[in-house]
Amino acid sequence: MSLLTAVVARVPNQKLVELTRQNSIGSTTYDSTLLTTACDDTEADWLSYAGEAWSESTRRHVVLGVEGVLARLRSWVAGMAADTQTDMEAWADRVRAFAKTSARDRISPESSGPVGTTINGSVYRAPFDHEMFRDVQPEFTSDREGS
């Protein structure tokens, strides 16, 4: 499902008409060109804000994408409230917050790869995973001891 399809499915038609055809009194259909452009621009901005590629199969992407399209349309429509730019900024902040909690650069829990690298039958591990560190017990120090 594309972002355009998701917006049309999730947002009431009358709201889309209000956002895309503000000057057409009595219109019952939304401006598909303006809506498509808003969807395309939102998808294009996604990578810079989220730090990962847009995926229409990821529900969180779709939910935030729909919000982005609506914020973008509000900012484009003449005569809307003066705080419409803050809608776009708030959306960008939400996507950045999403980026901090998404699994974009993390090891997948399903990973079954080796812990170290094997070369000619020998396993090489990261420097901090050395045998001499196995018995080390970190000490707890606190500035607030005795309080």
N, C-alpha and C positions, 0 to 999 in steps of 0.2 A: 504494500500500500504506500503510495507516494505521500508526501507531505500535503499536497493539494487535496488528495482524496481524504486524508485524515481531517483536514480543516473543514471540508464540506460535510463530512460525516458527523463531526463533533460540534460544530457551531450552527446555531439556528439560521435558516436562510434569511430571515428578516434582519438579523444582526449583520450578516455579510452584505446585504443590500445597503444598509445604513452606512457601513464602512467604505464601500466601493462606489456607491452612486448617491452621494450626499445631495447633489444638485438636481437629481432626477426625481422629482416628486411623483409619487404614485407608481414608481418602478417596482416590479416584483421579482426581478432577476438581478443577481450580482454581476459585476463587471469581471468576467473571467480573465481578461488580460491583466488587469491590475492585481487580481488575486494570485495569478500564476507568477507574476513578477515578484510579489511579496514572498511567496513560497521559495522561489529560486534564490532570492537575496538572503533569506533566512538560512537556507541550507548552505549557501556560500560562506556566511559568517560563522557557521557552526564550528568549523575546524579551528579558527583562530581563537574562539572563546573556550571551547571544550577541550581542545588539544587532542581530539581523536576524530576519525572520519564519521560522518553522518551515517546512521544506519536506520532505515525505516522499519527494520524488524526488531529494534530495541524500543520497548515501550516508553522508557524514560526519555529517549530522544524525541519520540513522537509528541509526548505530552509537552515537553519544553518547546519543541518546534512550533506547535500550534499556538502556544502563548506568544512566541516570538513573532509569528505572522500577524496576530491580532495587535500586538504592540506596534509593529511596523506600520500596519494600516492606519492605526490611530494617529501615528506621527505624520503620516502623509496627507491625511484628510484636512483640508483647509477649514478653519473655523472651530476645530476641536479645542479642548481645554489647553491652556498654556503648559500644563505639566506633562504633555504627551512624550516629550523627550525623556522625562524621568521614567516613563514606562519602558522605553528601550534600554535605558541604563539599568533599571531594576532587572529586566530580563537578562541582560548580559551578566550581571552579578550572579543571578541564579544559575546560569550556565557555567560560569567560572566555579561556583560552589559545587556544582555537579562534577566538574572536572576533578576536584580535589577528592571526591569519594568514589569515582569510577575506577575501574580496573584497567586503565589504559596501558600502564607500564608495569603491571605486577605479574608475578608468576601465577599462572592459572592453577587452581587447586587440583585440577585433574592431571597436572603434570606428573609424568612418571619417569622423567629423565634422571640420569645419574647425578649424584651430589657433586662429584669432582670430575675432572677430565682424565680420561684414560689414554695414555700414550705408551705403546709397546708393552702393554700389560701392567704398567704402573699407574696408580691413581694419584693425580695431583690435585690438591685441594687449595682453597683460598688461604692466604697467610693467617687469618684469624682462626682457622679451623685446624690448627696444628696440635699435635699430641701434647706439647708442653703446656697448653692452656686448659687441658681437660680437668685438672685438679684445682684450678683457680676459683676461689669463691669471692665474689665482689663484696666489698665492705660497704656498709651503710654509714654515711656520714651526713649529719644534718646540722645546719646552722641553729636550729631550734632545739638542740638537745637539752633536756632538763626543763623544758617549758610545757 
